[in-house]
Amino acid sequence: MTAEAAAAVARRRPWTVLGRGLAAIGLSGKALVILAPALWLAVFFLVPLAVVFKISLSQAAIARPPYLPLLTFDPDGTVQLTLHLSNFLFLLSDSLYINAYLNSIRIAFISTVIALLIAYPIAYFIARSSDRWRNFLLMLVILPFWTSFLLRVYAWIGFMKGNGVINNTLMALGIINQPLVLLQTDFAVYVGIVYTYLPFMILPLYTNLVKLDQSLLEASADLGARPLRTFLSVTLPLSIPGVIAGSMLVFIPALGEFVIPALLGGPDTLMIGRVLWDEFFSNRDWPVASAVAIAMLLVVVVPIMLMQNAQSAVVERR
């Protein structure tokens, strides 16, 4: 055996020993790779979700914590488990929560559509730019993340208030005679959500469009298709995965948004994030607040699962 071969064997030996050790305890290399995100998911999602679900089946009480325990132990040794579904039934009977859910879905959906209409041309332009300009344009997209989220939202207050930049500019140009009511409206909430989550729409679209095979576009042009027809027949269908990924990244956080409606919206801008805050910290009704959170999770997760199943069925048919 040559010296180089011996050195290669020596370098592989620790990994061989590690592989045998993992195999001895029933772990493969694939399982080890999956273990870290699985632990992360369990610790930071499944465990808190289980705690919230447990609280949602309890009842409010003047105590610390402010809810009754599910398990009670009698002096005679009897253990009693009490589950209350009244919190979930209360959500269905109170129009406040139903309106909050519907309004949150409406604002999140409209904001997602607006973000998509703005982000698609930007992502397409970046994907078609030269390598020299592409990194610079991507840096401009993620540049807002270098500043605080709250500062960016407060900046929009300065822009849209009665004596803010927008109204002062329009009045100086003679376009309007009196200030427009922009702040504390649904319009301000749309602006804040679209501005905040626009990069989350641009980046998945860019990732999808930059990998588009140029030969397909050339073949479409050779067959006599005009640019618009090529875009509708080739580019747009192939970019659907990016559209879906970006829409999910915008719609899901926008659905539970609290800061933007609280700072830019008015008292009539009712979203489920504000309802959660009020139930937890103002009313201190943790069981109802937990039921609201679980119901919101179902509203988000169930459509995503149905969509994934539909996509998997389409892929299998292909």
C-alpha positions, 0 to 999 in steps of 0.5 A, spaced: 500 500 500 502 506 498 503 512 502 497 516 499 493 510 499 494 509 507 493 516 508 486 516 505 484 510 509 486 513 515 482 519 513 476 515 512 477 511 518 474 516 523 467 516 519 467 509 518 467 508 526 462 513 526 458 510 521 458 503 525 457 507 532 450 510 529 448 503 525 449 500 532 444 504 535 439 504 529 441 510 526 443 511 519 446 517 516 440 519 513 436 519 519 442 523 523 441 529 517 433 529 519 434 528 526 436 536 527 430 539 523 426 534 527 428 536 534 428 543 532 420 542 529 419 538 536 422 543 541 419 550 537 413 547 534 410 541 536 411 542 544 408 549 544 402 547 540 401 541 545 401 546 550 396 551 547 392 545 545 391 543 552 390 550 554 384 551 549 381 545 552 381 548 559 377 554 562 379 561 565 380 562 572 382 567 577 389 564 578 396 563 576 396 560 571 389 563 569 386 557 567 384 550 570 388 544 570 385 538 566 387 533 571 384 533 578 386 529 583 381 527 589 383 525 596 381 518 595 386 517 589 381 518 583 384 522 577 379 526 573 380 528 566 376 534 564 376 537 557 372 543 555 370 544 548 366 550 550 371 555 547 371 552 540 363 552 540 364 560 543 368 562 537 363 559 532 357 563 536 360 569 537 360 574 530 367 578 533 371 572 532 368 570 525 369 577 522 376 577 525 377 570 521 374 573 515 377 580 515 384 577 516 383 572 510 381 578 506 386 582 507 392 577 507 389 574 500 388 581 497 395 583 500 398 577 497 395 578 490 398 585 490 405 583 492 405 578 487 403 583 481 409 587 484 414 582 485 413 578 478 416 583 474 421 585 479 423 578 479 423 577 472 427 583 471 432 580 476 433 573 473 434 576 466 439 581 468 446 580 467 451 577 472 454 583 474 447 587 476 444 581 479 447 581 485 446 588 486 439 588 485 438 582 489 442 586 495 437 592 494 431 587 495 434 584 501 436 591 504 430 593 508 432 587 512 438 590 515 433 595 519 428 594 524 421 592 522 418 596 527 422 602 524 420 601 517 413 601 520 413 607 523 416 610 517 410 609 514 406 613 519 411 619 517 409 618 510 402 617 511 399 621 516 395 628 515 402 632 515 406 627 512 411 626 506 405 624 501 400 629 503 405 635 504 408 633 497 401 632 493 399 639 496 405 642 494 404 640 487 397 643 487 394 636 486 390 636 493 387 642 497 386 638 503 390 632 506 388 625 504 386 620 510 391 615 509 393 613 516 389 608 520 385 605 514 385 598 510 389 602 505 395 603 510 395 596 512 395 593 505 401 598 504 405 596 510 404 588 509 405 588 501 412 593 503 414 588 509 413 581 505 414 583 498 422 580 499 418 574 501 415 574 494 420 576 490 426 571 492 422 564 491 420 567 484 427 569 482 429 562 484 424 559 479 425 564 474 433 564 474 433 556 472 428 557 466 431 553 460 432 559 455 432 554 450 424 553 451 423 560 450 428 560 443 424 554 441 417 558 442 420 564 438 422 559 433 415 557 432 412 564 431 410 565 438 410 573 440 413 575 446 406 575 450 404 568 448 411 565 450 410 568 457 403 566 457 405 559 454 412 557 457 414 562 462 408 563 467 406 555 467 413 554 469 414 559 474 407 556 478 412 553 483 415 559 485 408 563 485 405 558 490 411 558 494 412 566 494 404 566 496 405 562 502 410 565 505 406 572 504 399 569 506 401 565 512 404 571 516 400 576 513 394 572 516 396 573 523 399 579 523 399 584 529 404 589 529 402 592 522 394 593 523 395 595 530 400 601 528 397 603 521 390 600 521 384 603 524 379 601 530 375 598 524 381 594 522 379 587 525 384 582 524 385 575 528 392 577 531 389 583 535 384 579 537 389 574 540 393 580 543 386 582 547 384 575 549 391 574 552 393 580 555 387 585 556 381 579 557 386 574 560 382 569 557 387 564 555 383 558 554 379 562 549 385 565 546 388 558 545 382 556 541 383 562 537 390 560 535 388 553 534 383 555 529 387 559 526 392 554 525 387 549 522 385 555 517 392 555 515 394 548 515 388 545 512 388 548 505 396 548 505 395 540 506 389 540 500 393 544 496 400 539 497 395 533 495 393 536 489 400 538 487 402 531 488 396 528 484 398 532 478 405 530 479 403 522 479 399 523 473 404 526 469 
